[in-house]
């Protein structure tokens, strides 16, 4: 079950609970020291299970069986890969984080099933469900929160981190350093951290070895399972929930025509030249499954973006050197807005905060400045 | 089709966009400054005014309260020729009448005083102001009751805070006659002598939401302009979930036929804008443009759109050397215009020319077009 093997605590129970699974994970990782359990957290406004089930009617060469275990769902997936004809099969568990729109799926089956089984289910259910993206600053904060929660004397050492440059291709790898150093080095070099494999040590004993990444994927390699579930994962998904709140229900109102603007404010003056606006246009044009219309390019930019997934669209404005406004249309799914914001962060700068306040202006804003 | 014509289409696109910006600037600034002050304040972006037999279609009207209103006209640079200047002024003089302006309660009312605001591009503004002054006040050719207030605009390209700036052209001495408005910061104060001719600066952050709500102004949009709007904002509404699944699977490359009638589509565009009054002929022009770009086909009752997504490097085989810039390879307006210039037939081109001629005829009786301002 879930790739955790039959020898674990799970095997004996046909109707297991999440806490039993946690124990199962603990024994599995102890018995298989080179293995890990992979997690994928996603955002869904409604229970995603219905969409999973719906895949059975949409795809002939894939089947999804679902068992409701009360506090989580078991999802068994079998699918034939079109190109090679081989079959991928396995199962994963998925549960909702209380009072949030975030759901986490996990499995101990290897990366092949994680990407082509679990990953296939998630991707085929877009845009009804959405990936979320943490910034590297979010990742650093998750580690801050974890280190405070676990043990005042604990140390978090990065075993391996991967960072990328914002505007150019290229991967930078950092090894065996305290995590603040890794994030500082990446920031100073104008890079963003994409994934971090770390060890949390308390008096020379490893209490957790795990990976966190920007795209909602986390991995538990060894250590205390309760620490992972109760602290690291919860802290991590809190950032997903913040994004979900920011990017959900932001469509223009069909009744009143009113719009809601999302303001992305960068700490640095990202847009100072025509080239900077072109970089923004390039980033948006490069977004998968979408097209752009440029209405104004210089010095202020106005770009319309259409998403092929569900017909969502929005207008994107550069309103000053530090600010981008995203204005969703009547269709403006969470999935689409999340993808756009991630693209801005990845390609331009990660120093941004997002706000949804509607501004009001007075005469002093128009004269005398 | 020549590359000059292609450039011309791109230029028209940009000129129209600037006109939408300018109207959006006035809508946003006046609404923010005066919207709360007056219960019936209304900025009409698509006015159609009854003047006896004639319908007048200025670029905007503003109802403040029963004491004051404005009629706005965004003008091309005034011609040099005296006869042509007189003709322009005759059009503007049509607005000097008891015209009912829309107000926020849904009806129309004639304000006690209604001025005419003429917005022109900045560089030649003093010269135009001087000429108008000579004709109106010195030669007494016109006897305006409304004040024709001349405003120049300038796009300040400060990279950090780019903005549209508006100033009164003082050569023509007419001021806003809004003294009876119960408001501290009247336009006559802000832009007039009393306020030392201040500049009204409108930033993208002020007007962007207004431009999104109503991406068209009260002049016929060029075919490519409205076509991009239809493609991104309206046609996606016609697709059902199954069709989106097809798009998901094909990265939007599968052409999905969308059948539209001109009337139905116009209604959708107007619903999109909430109280928009886009004309059917504008929509037909955009559809005919898409036919010329081989992206739509007219049949007996309407049009069938070959709706598809355009992604990078699709159908780019005819890119000229040296023109492989981003906007020319991935951007919808450029893709449309390039396709149009490659596919349009003589018959289709003649049809598009008729729309241009119709616009010019409209200009002579109703309003001036945007011309080549900007």
Interface residues (C-beta under 8 A of the other chain):
Chain A: X58 X126 X256 X257 X259 X261 X269 X271 X272 X273 X278 X281 X282 X285 X286 X288 X289 X290 X291 X292 X293 X294 X295 X296 X297 X298 X299 X300 X302 X304 X305 X306 X308 X309 X310 X311 X313 X315 X317 X318 X319 X320 X321 X323 X325 X327 X329 X330 X331 X359 X360 X361 X362 X363 X365 X366 X367 X368 X369
Chain B: X17 X21 X29 X32 X33 X157 X158 X159 X160 X161 X162 X185 X190 X195 X198 X199 X200 X201 X202 X203 X204 X205 X206 X208 X209 X211 X212 X213 X228 X229 X231 X232 X233 X236 X237 X239 X244 X245 X247 X248 X251 X252 X272 X273 X274 X309 X310 X311 X312 X326 X327 X330 X331 X332 X333
